[in-house]
Amino acid sequence: MRTVVFGASGEIGRRLGETLQNRGIEVVAAHRSAGVDVYTGTGVARACAGADVVVDCVNVTTTRAKVAVDFFGTAARRIAEGAVTAGVGRVVCLSIINAADPAVNAKFGYYRGKGEQERVYRELLGPDVLRVVHSAQWFELAEQLLARTSLGPVAVVPRMRCRPLAAADAADAVADAALEPARGDVEVAGPEVIDLADLAKDVARQDHSPRWVVPVRIGGAAFRTNGLLPRGEFVQAATTVEKWLAGRGGQVTR
Ligand SMILES: NC(=O)c1ccc[n+]([C@@H]2O[C@H](COP(=O)([O-])OP(=O)(O)OC[C@H]3O[C@@H](n4cnc5c(N)ncnc54)[C@H](OP(=O)(O)O)[C@@H]3O)[C@@H](O)[C@H]2O)c1
Protein backbone atom coordinates (compact mmCIF):
# COMPACT_ATOMS: atom_id res chain seq x y z
CA MET A 1 0.00 0.00 0.00
CA ARG A 2 1.28 3.44 -0.95
CA THR A 3 0.43 6.51 1.16
CA VAL A 4 1.32 10.12 0.40
CA VAL A 5 1.89 12.30 3.46
CA PHE A 6 1.59 16.00 2.55
CA GLY A 7 3.45 17.91 5.27
CA ALA A 8 5.72 14.94 5.97
CA SER A 9 8.48 17.09 7.48
CA GLY A 10 6.20 18.71 10.09
CA GLU A 11 5.49 18.03 13.76
CA ILE A 12 2.92 15.34 13.04
CA GLY A 13 3.94 14.46 9.48
CA ARG A 14 7.33 13.13 10.67
CA ARG A 15 5.67 10.96 13.28
CA LEU A 16 2.97 9.77 10.87
CA GLY A 17 5.56 8.78 8.25
CA GLU A 18 7.43 6.69 10.85
CA THR A 19 4.21 5.14 12.19
CA LEU A 20 3.08 4.11 8.70
CA GLN A 21 6.50 2.71 7.80
CA ASN A 22 6.53 0.70 11.04
CA ARG A 23 3.20 -0.78 9.88
CA GLY A 24 4.80 -1.82 6.58
CA ILE A 25 3.27 0.94 4.45
CA GLU A 26 5.18 2.66 1.64
CA VAL A 27 5.30 6.40 2.36
CA VAL A 28 5.76 9.21 -0.16
CA ALA A 29 7.03 12.21 1.83
CA ALA A 30 5.58 15.35 0.22
CA HIS A 31 6.71 18.82 1.28
CA ARG A 32 8.47 21.76 -0.35
CA SER A 33 12.05 20.58 0.04
CA ALA A 34 10.97 17.31 -1.60
CA GLY A 35 9.76 19.33 -4.62
CA VAL A 36 6.04 19.41 -3.75
CA ASP A 37 4.24 22.70 -3.16
CA VAL A 38 0.56 22.34 -2.27
CA TYR A 39 -0.05 26.08 -2.63
CA THR A 40 1.22 26.41 -6.21
CA GLY A 41 0.35 22.80 -7.06
CA THR A 42 3.89 21.92 -8.16
CA GLY A 43 4.53 18.18 -7.84
CA VAL A 44 1.10 17.34 -6.36
CA ALA A 45 -0.05 15.22 -9.34
CA ARG A 46 3.28 13.37 -9.40
CA ALA A 47 3.08 12.64 -5.67
CA CYS A 48 -0.50 11.30 -5.95
CA ALA A 49 0.18 9.02 -8.93
CA GLY A 50 -0.23 5.38 -7.92
CA ALA A 51 -1.22 6.22 -4.32
CA ASP A 52 -3.90 4.33 -2.39
CA VAL A 53 -4.19 6.91 0.39
CA VAL A 54 -3.39 10.61 0.70
CA VAL A 55 -3.05 12.40 4.05
CA ASP A 56 -3.06 16.20 4.40
CA CYS A 57 -0.86 17.33 7.32
CA VAL A 58 0.26 20.67 5.87
CA ASN A 59 0.25 23.82 7.91
CA VAL A 60 0.78 27.56 7.84
CA THR A 61 1.77 29.51 10.94
CA THR A 62 -0.52 32.52 11.10
CA THR A 63 -3.28 34.04 13.19
CA ARG A 64 -4.66 36.04 10.23
CA ALA A 65 -7.93 34.69 8.82
CA LYS A 66 -7.17 35.92 5.30
CA VAL A 67 -3.83 34.09 5.15
CA ALA A 68 -5.16 30.92 6.80
CA VAL A 69 -8.31 30.70 4.63
CA ASP A 70 -6.29 31.28 1.46
CA PHE A 71 -3.57 28.73 2.35
CA PHE A 72 -5.73 25.91 3.72
CA GLY A 73 -8.44 26.37 1.06
CA THR A 74 -5.97 26.44 -1.83
CA ALA A 75 -3.94 23.49 -0.50
CA ALA A 76 -7.10 21.40 0.04
CA ARG A 77 -8.24 22.12 -3.52
CA ARG A 78 -4.85 21.17 -5.02
CA ILE A 79 -4.60 17.97 -2.98
CA ALA A 80 -8.23 16.91 -3.59
CA GLU A 81 -7.96 17.53 -7.32
CA GLY A 82 -4.65 15.62 -7.48
CA ALA A 83 -6.20 12.72 -5.57
CA VAL A 84 -9.32 12.60 -7.78
CA THR A 85 -7.24 12.66 -10.99
CA ALA A 86 -5.03 9.85 -9.68
CA GLY A 87 -8.06 7.78 -8.55
CA VAL A 88 -6.94 7.70 -4.90
CA GLY A 89 -9.38 5.69 -2.78
CA ARG A 90 -9.01 7.57 0.50
CA VAL A 91 -8.10 11.12 1.48
CA VAL A 92 -7.54 11.97 5.15
CA CYS A 93 -7.69 15.61 6.21
CA LEU A 94 -6.21 16.38 9.62
CA SER A 95 -8.24 19.09 11.29
CA ILE A 96 -8.98 20.34 14.80
CA ILE A 97 -11.98 19.56 17.01
CA ASN A 98 -14.75 22.17 16.46
CA ALA A 99 -12.40 24.48 14.48
CA ALA A 100 -14.95 24.64 11.64
CA ASP A 101 -17.74 25.76 13.99
CA PRO A 102 -18.38 29.50 13.47
CA ALA A 103 -19.14 29.87 17.19
CA VAL A 104 -15.60 28.68 17.90
CA ASN A 105 -13.64 30.22 15.02
CA ALA A 106 -15.33 33.65 14.79
CA LYS A 107 -12.48 35.34 16.66
CA PHE A 108 -9.61 33.07 15.69
CA GLY A 109 -8.39 33.43 12.11
CA TYR A 110 -6.30 30.24 12.03
CA TYR A 111 -9.37 28.13 12.83
CA ARG A 112 -11.33 29.92 10.09
CA GLY A 113 -8.65 28.53 7.74
CA LYS A 114 -9.24 25.02 9.10
CA GLY A 115 -12.98 25.53 8.52
CA GLU A 116 -12.29 26.46 4.90
CA GLN A 117 -10.03 23.40 4.51
CA GLU A 118 -12.83 21.08 5.67
CA ARG A 119 -15.39 22.89 3.49
CA VAL A 120 -13.27 22.55 0.32
CA TYR A 121 -12.62 18.85 0.92
CA ARG A 122 -16.34 18.19 1.48
CA GLU A 123 -17.15 20.13 -1.71
CA LEU A 124 -14.70 18.13 -3.85
CA LEU A 125 -14.75 14.63 -2.31
CA GLY A 126 -17.56 12.28 -1.38
CA PRO A 127 -17.92 10.62 2.04
CA ASP A 128 -16.74 7.34 0.54
CA VAL A 129 -13.30 8.91 -0.08
CA LEU A 130 -12.91 11.66 2.56
CA ARG A 131 -12.17 11.06 6.24
CA VAL A 132 -11.63 14.08 8.45
CA VAL A 133 -9.68 13.42 11.64
CA HIS A 134 -10.59 16.12 14.15
CA SER A 135 -7.77 16.15 16.69
CA ALA A 136 -7.61 18.03 19.97
CA GLN A 137 -4.57 20.25 20.57
CA TRP A 138 -1.26 18.45 21.12
CA PHE A 139 0.90 18.73 24.23
CA GLU A 140 3.68 19.88 21.89
CA LEU A 141 1.58 22.97 21.09
CA ALA A 142 2.45 24.27 24.57
CA GLU A 143 6.15 24.12 23.62
CA GLN A 144 5.46 25.80 20.26
CA LEU A 145 3.40 28.58 21.85
CA LEU A 146 6.18 29.27 24.35
CA ALA A 147 8.68 29.56 21.51
CA ARG A 148 6.44 31.66 19.26
CA THR A 149 4.91 34.05 21.78
CA SER A 150 8.00 35.10 23.69
CA LEU A 151 8.67 38.81 23.97
CA GLY A 152 11.91 39.20 25.89
CA PRO A 153 11.39 37.73 29.38
CA VAL A 154 7.64 37.17 28.85
CA ALA A 155 5.74 34.45 26.98
CA VAL A 156 2.14 35.40 26.27
CA VAL A 157 0.23 32.14 25.99
CA PRO A 158 -3.49 31.84 25.16
CA ARG A 159 -5.87 30.27 27.62
CA MET A 160 -7.28 27.18 25.90
CA ARG A 161 -9.38 24.70 27.85
CA CYS A 162 -9.00 21.48 25.94
CA ARG A 163 -8.29 17.74 26.06
CA PRO A 164 -4.75 17.73 24.65
CA LEU A 165 -2.91 14.62 23.55
CA ALA A 166 0.61 13.63 22.54
CA ALA A 167 1.40 14.26 18.87
CA ALA A 168 2.59 10.64 18.71
CA ASP A 169 -0.89 9.45 19.80
CA ALA A 170 -2.47 11.77 17.21
CA ALA A 171 -0.20 10.26 14.53
CA ASP A 172 -1.40 6.78 15.55
CA ALA A 173 -5.04 7.88 15.21
CA VAL A 174 -4.37 9.41 11.78
CA ALA A 175 -2.63 6.20 10.66
CA ASP A 176 -5.66 4.20 11.82
CA ALA A 177 -8.00 6.51 9.90
CA ALA A 178 -5.84 6.15 6.81
CA LEU A 179 -5.61 2.37 6.88
CA GLU A 180 -8.81 1.02 8.46
CA PRO A 181 -11.70 0.23 6.12
CA ALA A 182 -14.10 2.22 8.39
CA ARG A 183 -15.61 5.41 6.98
CA GLY A 184 -16.69 8.71 8.45
CA ASP A 185 -15.05 11.40 10.53
CA VAL A 186 -13.14 10.66 13.73
CA GLU A 187 -12.41 12.75 16.80
CA VAL A 188 -9.33 12.06 18.91
CA ALA A 189 -8.48 13.73 22.22
CA GLY A 190 -6.48 13.18 25.39
CA PRO A 191 -7.41 11.66 28.74
CA GLU A 192 -7.67 14.93 30.73
CA VAL A 193 -9.23 18.37 30.39
CA ILE A 194 -6.65 21.08 31.15
CA ASP A 195 -5.81 24.65 30.18
CA LEU A 196 -2.95 24.70 27.68
CA ALA A 197 -1.56 27.83 29.36
CA ASP A 198 -1.05 25.78 32.56
CA LEU A 199 0.81 23.12 30.57
CA ALA A 200 3.00 25.87 29.07
CA LYS A 201 3.86 26.96 32.63
CA ASP A 202 4.83 23.36 33.51
CA VAL A 203 7.01 23.10 30.39
CA ALA A 204 8.74 26.42 31.19
CA ARG A 205 9.43 25.28 34.80
CA GLN A 206 10.72 21.93 33.58
CA ASP A 207 13.07 23.64 31.14
CA HIS A 208 14.23 26.12 33.85
CA SER A 209 13.14 28.85 31.48
CA PRO A 210 13.63 32.33 32.95
CA ARG A 211 10.51 33.41 31.05
CA TRP A 212 7.41 34.57 32.85
CA VAL A 213 4.41 32.79 31.27
CA VAL A 214 1.43 35.13 31.08
CA PRO A 215 -1.90 33.50 30.14
CA VAL A 216 -4.09 35.72 27.94
CA ARG A 217 -7.67 35.58 26.78
CA ILE A 218 -7.92 35.39 23.00
CA GLY A 219 -10.24 33.72 20.53
CA GLY A 220 -13.48 34.53 22.33
CA ALA A 221 -15.34 32.73 25.10
CA ALA A 222 -15.32 29.36 23.31
CA PHE A 223 -11.56 29.09 23.83
CA ARG A 224 -11.87 29.39 27.58
CA THR A 225 -15.05 27.42 28.17
CA ASN A 226 -16.09 24.21 26.40
CA GLY A 227 -15.72 25.15 22.73
CA LEU A 228 -12.59 23.10 22.10
CA LEU A 229 -13.81 19.94 23.83
CA PRO A 230 -15.26 16.97 21.95
CA ARG A 231 -19.08 17.06 22.01
CA GLY A 232 -19.73 13.43 21.26
CA GLU A 233 -17.84 10.15 21.15
CA PHE A 234 -14.10 10.38 20.62
CA VAL A 235 -11.06 8.12 20.50
CA GLN A 236 -9.25 8.65 23.79
CA ALA A 237 -5.47 8.75 23.55
CA ALA A 238 -3.53 6.97 26.29
CA THR A 239 -0.64 9.29 27.18
CA THR A 240 -1.36 11.50 30.20
CA VAL A 241 0.08 14.97 30.79
CA GLU A 242 2.30 13.60 33.58
CA LYS A 243 3.61 10.80 31.38
CA TRP A 244 4.32 13.17 28.52
CA LEU A 245 6.13 15.60 30.81
CA ALA A 246 8.13 12.72 32.30
CA GLY A 247 9.14 11.70 28.76
CA ARG A 248 10.61 15.18 28.18
CA GLY A 249 12.99 14.67 31.11
CA GLY A 250 13.58 16.98 34.05
CA GLN A 251 11.37 17.75 37.02
CA VAL A 252 8.34 19.97 37.16
CA THR A 253 8.36 21.98 40.38
CA ARG A 254 5.00 23.54 41.12
N1 LIG B 1 -0.63 21.65 16.69
C1 LIG B 1 -1.77 21.10 17.13
O1 LIG B 1 -2.03 21.05 18.35
C2 LIG B 1 -2.76 20.52 16.12
C3 LIG B 1 -3.87 19.85 16.61
C4 LIG B 1 -4.78 19.30 15.69
C5 LIG B 1 -4.54 19.42 14.33
N2 LIG B 1 -3.44 20.09 13.89
C6 LIG B 1 -3.22 20.22 12.43
O2 LIG B 1 -2.15 19.38 12.03
C7 LIG B 1 -1.62 19.87 10.80
C8 LIG B 1 -0.11 19.80 10.85
O3 LIG B 1 0.38 20.64 11.88
P1 LIG B 1 1.92 20.59 12.31
O4 LIG B 1 2.05 21.38 13.57
O5 LIG B 1 2.42 19.18 12.24
O6 LIG B 1 2.56 21.44 11.12
P2 LIG B 1 4.08 21.95 10.98
O7 LIG B 1 4.96 21.32 11.99
O8 LIG B 1 4.01 23.43 10.89
O9 LIG B 1 4.48 21.35 9.55
C9 LIG B 1 3.87 21.83 8.39
C10 LIG B 1 4.18 20.91 7.23
O10 LIG B 1 3.55 21.46 6.06
C11 LIG B 1 4.52 21.55 5.04
N3 LIG B 1 4.17 22.67 4.17
C12 LIG B 1 3.93 23.95 4.51
N4 LIG B 1 3.66 24.69 3.40
C13 LIG B 1 3.71 23.83 2.35
C14 LIG B 1 3.53 23.98 0.95
N5 LIG B 1 3.22 25.16 0.39
N6 LIG B 1 3.66 22.89 0.15
C15 LIG B 1 3.99 21.69 0.70
N7 LIG B 1 4.18 21.48 2.02
C16 LIG B 1 4.04 22.54 2.83
C17 LIG B 1 5.84 21.77 5.78
O11 LIG B 1 6.94 21.34 5.00
P3 LIG B 1 7.94 22.34 4.25
O12 LIG B 1 8.05 23.58 5.07
O13 LIG B 1 9.20 21.53 4.15
O14 LIG B 1 7.30 22.56 2.93
C18 LIG B 1 5.67 20.80 6.95
O15 LIG B 1 5.97 19.49 6.53
C19 LIG B 1 -2.18 21.30 10.63
O16 LIG B 1 -3.16 21.30 9.63
C20 LIG B 1 -2.80 21.60 11.98
O17 LIG B 1 -3.92 22.45 11.89
C21 LIG B 1 -2.54 20.63 14.75
The ligand as a MOL file (V3000), in Angstrom:
LIG
                    3D

  0  0  0     0  0            999 V3000
M  V30 BEGIN CTAB
M  V30 COUNTS 48 52 0 0 0
M  V30 BEGIN ATOM
M  V30 1 N -0.6330 21.6470 16.6920 0
M  V30 2 C -1.7740 21.0990 17.1290 0
M  V30 3 O -2.0280 21.0470 18.3480 0
M  V30 4 C -2.7620 20.5160 16.1250 0
M  V30 5 C -3.8740 19.8470 16.6090 0
M  V30 6 C -4.7780 19.3020 15.6870 0
M  V30 7 C -4.5390 19.4220 14.3260 0
M  V30 8 N -3.4410 20.0910 13.8860 0 CHG=1
M  V30 9 C -3.2170 20.2190 12.4340 0
M  V30 10 O -2.1550 19.3780 12.0280 0
M  V30 11 C -1.6160 19.8750 10.8030 0
M  V30 12 C -0.1130 19.8010 10.8490 0
M  V30 13 O 0.3770 20.6360 11.8820 0
M  V30 14 P 1.9210 20.5920 12.3120 0
M  V30 15 O 2.0480 21.3770 13.5670 0
M  V30 16 O 2.4220 19.1820 12.2440 0 CHG=-1
M  V30 17 O 2.5640 21.4410 11.1180 0
M  V30 18 P 4.0750 21.9500 10.9790 0
M  V30 19 O 4.9630 21.3180 11.9890 0
M  V30 20 O 4.0140 23.4320 10.8910 0
M  V30 21 O 4.4800 21.3480 9.5530 0
M  V30 22 C 3.8720 21.8320 8.3890 0
M  V30 23 C 4.1790 20.9120 7.2310 0
M  V30 24 O 3.5460 21.4580 6.0600 0
M  V30 25 C 4.5170 21.5530 5.0400 0
M  V30 26 N 4.1720 22.6670 4.1660 0
M  V30 27 C 3.9300 23.9540 4.5110 0
M  V30 28 N 3.6550 24.6880 3.4020 0
M  V30 29 C 3.7110 23.8280 2.3530 0
M  V30 30 C 3.5290 23.9800 0.9500 0
M  V30 31 N 3.2170 25.1590 0.3940 0
M  V30 32 N 3.6610 22.8910 0.1550 0
M  V30 33 C 3.9920 21.6870 0.7010 0
M  V30 34 N 4.1770 21.4780 2.0190 0
M  V30 35 C 4.0380 22.5450 2.8330 0
M  V30 36 C 5.8370 21.7650 5.7800 0
M  V30 37 O 6.9450 21.3430 5.0010 0
M  V30 38 P 7.9450 22.3390 4.2480 0
M  V30 39 O 8.0510 23.5790 5.0700 0
M  V30 40 O 9.2040 21.5290 4.1490 0
M  V30 41 O 7.2970 22.5620 2.9310 0
M  V30 42 C 5.6710 20.7950 6.9490 0
M  V30 43 O 5.9680 19.4930 6.5340 0
M  V30 44 C -2.1770 21.3050 10.6330 0
M  V30 45 O -3.1560 21.2970 9.6320 0
M  V30 46 C -2.8030 21.6030 11.9800 0
M  V30 47 O -3.9220 22.4510 11.8860 0
M  V30 48 C -2.5390 20.6280 14.7530 0
M  V30 END ATOM
M  V30 BEGIN BOND
M  V30 1 1 1 2
M  V30 2 2 2 3
M  V30 3 1 2 4
M  V30 4 1 4 5
M  V30 5 2 4 48
M  V30 6 2 5 6
M  V30 7 1 6 7
M  V30 8 2 7 8
M  V30 9 1 8 9
M  V30 10 1 8 48
M  V30 11 1 9 10
M  V30 12 1 9 46
M  V30 13 1 10 11
M  V30 14 1 11 12
M  V30 15 1 11 44
M  V30 16 1 12 13
M  V30 17 1 13 14
M  V30 18 2 14 15
M  V30 19 1 14 16
M  V30 20 1 14 17
M  V30 21 1 17 18
M  V30 22 2 18 19
M  V30 23 1 18 20
M  V30 24 1 18 21
M  V30 25 1 21 22
M  V30 26 1 22 23
M  V30 27 1 23 24
M  V30 28 1 23 42
M  V30 29 1 24 25
M  V30 30 1 25 26
M  V30 31 1 25 36
M  V30 32 1 26 27
M  V30 33 1 26 35
M  V30 34 2 27 28
M  V30 35 1 28 29
M  V30 36 1 29 30
M  V30 37 2 29 35
M  V30 38 1 30 31
M  V30 39 2 30 32
M  V30 40 1 32 33
M  V30 41 2 33 34
M  V30 42 1 34 35
M  V30 43 1 36 37
M  V30 44 1 36 42
M  V30 45 1 37 38
M  V30 46 2 38 39
M  V30 47 1 38 40
M  V30 48 1 38 41
M  V30 49 1 42 43
M  V30 50 1 44 45
M  V30 51 1 44 46
M  V30 52 1 46 47
M  V30 END BOND
M  V30 END CTAB
M  END
